[in-house]
Amino acid sequence: MPALEEALAQELDSLRTRGLYRSPRLVREAQGPRVRIDGKDYLCFCSNNYLDLAAHPEVKDAASGAIMRYGWGSGASRLISGTMELHTALEKELADFKRAESAILFPSGYMANLGVISALVGPGDTVAVDKLDHASIIDGCRLSGARLRVYPHGNTGKLDKILRESSGSPRRLVVTDSIFSMDGDLAPLEEIARIARQRGAWLMVDEAHATGVLGAGGRGAAELLGVEEEIPISLGTLSKALGGSGGFVAGSSVLIDYLRNKARSFIYTTAPPPATCAAAIAAIRIVRRDAVLRESLISKSDRIRNGLAALGFDTMGSSYHIIPVLMGEASHAIEASDALFRKGILAPAIRPPTVPRGKSRIRITATAAHTDEDIECLLEAFRDVAKSSAALHQEVRANVPKK
Ligand SMILES: Cc1ncc(COP(=O)(O)O)c(C=O)c1O
């Protein structure tokens, strides 16, 4: 067996050779439409801080007020002595917001997926997922020990077949993203809910990127598509449009009571700091009262998408606020991302294993706080990307679906 460092260094070298090595950029000061890196301001077109609530004054006040009153830590896990009044206040706020009987808070969306899926299904059961579901869903399925069946992206016919074939499983669970995090398209929730109901399977929808953004009330894609009543297990995060961190599940009182007793990533971890709960409550209240924020985000996103399409880029049939710009090979995505960075735009290359091979991309996301000039700068920078790399542009153009 090779020595530890030798083995790891070899693997890192291999990542570098294949253009898959990643390292973070250090952002100084607060998250917002602009971020400061190495003493210079960059337009940030890649965060999930969609409504610019990460450093909103009301949210900051709520967090600092809570720190002064409750301190920094919660001291223990939720079922020992860590449940403080702000945890239950946030869970009540989440349940009200989602129009559900009850809600349960997790330290992150990742942990919510791990905990919920592994609590609901186990060995002998079947879990069906969309090919493009988020990594945390896949990890939750693997942890559960249930049989994992993957259907091609959005293919409800295949989902139906999986559920028919697995009718002997004691429990069958379907899990899908609502808006796909890297592709920006919506799952056919109405059809998925119909099939799950017809085949007697349970359904869980991950609204991580839709929470706060989609639907007239900001409750997510299920609200937008008018199928909220059809989704018994609704997962969301506080880490995207709500600007902070944390994950949650909203549903019936029995479901939430069960998860409190069975979800290991809820039980065996220290309760989130009370200040994050206070900040989340403030953020949810802003979302509930201010529809203009999400409307502005969507109209800015539409402008960007149309501008990119006019330049010949393939935005992969996305809609709403997540805009993938297909580059193909990882090296092309890196080239484009570097060119954007030189023009003052932060938008890293998204590469395998986050997306399939040959589908590397730049994932553009605006915030409600970007200005018209910011959007012009972004499109101008992409114009240069298109010009400066004729080969790349040709490849990307070749991917534009023929009308
Ligand atoms: C669909 C989806 N679910 C869950 C998560 C995990 O959420 P968190 O970042 O709060 O852990 C993400 C994060 O990107 C996501 O895209």
The ligand as an ORCA input file, in Angstrom:
! r2SCAN-3c Opt
* xyz 0 1
  C     -31.073     20.466     -4.078
  C     -30.188     20.671     -2.885
  N     -30.507     20.048     -1.739
  C     -29.758     20.198     -0.633
  C     -28.645     21.001     -0.626
  C     -27.820     21.117      0.615
  O     -28.144     22.281      1.269
  P     -27.131     22.969      2.303
  O     -26.189     23.782      1.475
  O     -28.015     23.772      3.186
  O     -26.434     21.870      3.022
  C     -28.284     21.680     -1.793
  C     -27.090     22.551     -1.780
  O     -26.594     23.037     -2.737
  C     -29.066     21.504     -2.956
  O     -28.734     22.112     -4.095
*
